[in-house]
Amino acid sequence: MTDPVYYLHIPKTGGTSLTSFLDDQYGPEEICPAQLLPDLFHLPLESMERYRLFRGHLWHGLSTYLERNLTYITMLRDPLQRTVSWYLHAMRDENAYRHQQMKSGGWSLLDFVRDPETNWDIANTQTLFLAADLDYQKLSRDPVGYGRAAIKEFAARGNDRKLLDLAKERLESFAFFGITERMRDSMSLLAHELEFFPNFSVPRLNTSSNRSGNDELSAAEIDAIRELTTLDQELYVWACQLFEERMGEMMRSLLMERYRQAETLVRKSWHEPIAEQARTHFGVRMLSAPPHVAADERFFVQIGLRNQSRYQIASRAPNPVHVAYHWLDAKRSQAVVFDGERTTLHASLMPGEEREMQALVVAPSVAGTYVLRLTLVQEGIAWFDDGDSNAFAEVEVTVR
């Protein structure tokens, strides 16, 4: 990861704790201090080059303003709970938009959601944070006035699916996004995807009211919120499904990494290709073979197999291991028959095990003196006598 990280902080999605975790991954001099647009525009644009982390309510187009590629990350939250949290924030924070109006009017949650003059800032907020394209030159001149007017215009588009489609497209391209209700999993996925030091505690959500569950909302409140956040509802459901897929990919990756690094683990040959170095730890001995055979004759040879690798080999799909052979000319300069008949292992050959068995061979169709080389092959992967491996046995045979 070479591009700076930008945490697009959508309000009331559990971002305070995530910001603290991110800040711990960087030196103070690498972190842009501005988390709001007015603060961002007070910083000289040329000073942005030194920052490796940007985080805040800076909207999606920050990379355009900075003229830099950014690694985008964000968090999403259940729109019902995000709206309740935003209401509680506005009621207790005297600097919040419409705080005085709410306090003096004794607004309920329903008043907050239904007021047609002020509810633009909760209409599909999460969708708009991803899909709204703002003019940063105009923002730099008037971040509050222009910004509020622009978002009102986007909010007035209601359930415009073009906004939802763009939000999905952008979210899918993010290096990471988390789900507030899955905070522990989200923090784990973030540490994994961006290779951060995974030292985190699961934060408590910033809720100071006993109104914390969807089941405690009235039917009227739920209906009013859903009417105002239709796009956000669909975005959230879709994002949860994608998040689940990414979590599954992370778990598979971690389990595979553990499997590959385990020093004492017995590996199963049917699960993965046998490593080239591991193939050198197999031995094949020729115990008995006829010195003379007829052309095209089918016969058996007795061989011994030795497994000093960490692989359990077996003749099972998807890449079974078989005993096989090549017929070489008398000088061993070329293969007369390369792909010989296969003989299956009747049972797995375990690490440290030795076994004797018979292998089926078919003689060449032309008379002459040949070298029969017995070895192993993992189908679709490699022959065990390739490269520097000595996992083979040879015997001279005359074909009459």
Secondary structure, 3 states (H helix, E strand, C coil): CCCCEEEECCCCCCHHHHHHHHHCCCCHHHECCCCCHHHHHCCCHHHHHHCCEEEECCCCCHHHHHCCCCEEEEEECCHHHHHHHHHHHHHHCCCCCCHHHHHHHCCCHHHHHHCCCCHHHHCCHHHHHHHCCCCHHHHHHCCCHHHHHHHHHHHHCCCCHHHHHHHHHHHHHCCEEEEHHHHHHHHHHHHHHCCCCCCCCCCCCCCCCCCCCHHHCCHHHHHHHHHHCHHHHHHHHHHHHHHHHHHHHHHHHHHHHHHHHCCCCCEECCCCCCCHHHHCCEEEEEEECCCEECCCCEEEEEEEEEECCCEEECCCCCCCEEEEEEEEECCCCCEEECCCCCEECCCCECCCCEEEEEEEEECCCCCEEEEEEEEEEECCCEECCCCCCCCEEEEEEEEC
